[in-house]
Amino acid sequence: MLTKKCWSGLKQLMTTQDKRTTTHNSTYPQVAVQWLNQASCLLSNYFGNSVRFWLGLQDDYDVEEEMSKKAKEFKAIKQYKINAA
């Protein structure tokens, strides 16, 4: 079970001053990146799986959200085709 100390650490990270940083081609508040990393570590310890599993879930979600938001823009892009000689 996650301890009160762990939860208070997460709460403190969430209320820290918003500093912007570039991570994985996206701009997130630095505190959000720290919170996500710490939460992933806590969840992996609790459920007995890897940190990368939790980070991968968030990454998959972020990609799907972006694809959904910009679907029209992406459809307008013509695909590159190689002309075989």
Buried (B, 14 or more C-beta within 10 A) or exposed (E): EEEEEBEEBBEEBEEEEEEEEEEEEEEBBBBBBBBBBBBBBBBBEEEEEEBEEBBEEEBEEBEEEEEEEEEEEEEEEEEEEEEEE
